[in-house]
């Protein structure tokens, strides 16, 4: 009997682990997203939720960040997702939206 040493991840579909396309504080990588997140965070949150096929009110949730991170094999934990959203909500939303846009541009979303 062989023990299970690794668990499959949701949506992994054979994708290799990756990392965030930009850092949490790389706001100037996409100034439009940064400005939207700064002045209209609810709109940015709804855009993220729409990209993820979730309810508009879920875009700024730990669940969406964790789902996205898990789907693309990005290292982290639910605890770290909670802390980023709690301590740096706007930066966290902007990072997630920048990552979505970069993956769309690479046809990897």
BELLIN-V779535 format. One record per helix or strand. SS is the DSSP state (2 for helix, 1 for strand). FROM is the first residue (numbers start at 0). TO is the last residue. Records with the same first field share a line. If there is no record, write none. Layout:
SS=FROM-TO / FROM-TO
//
This chain:
1=17-17 / 73-73
2=26-28 / 30-38 / 40-50 / 55-57 / 61-70 / 77-86 / 88-104
//
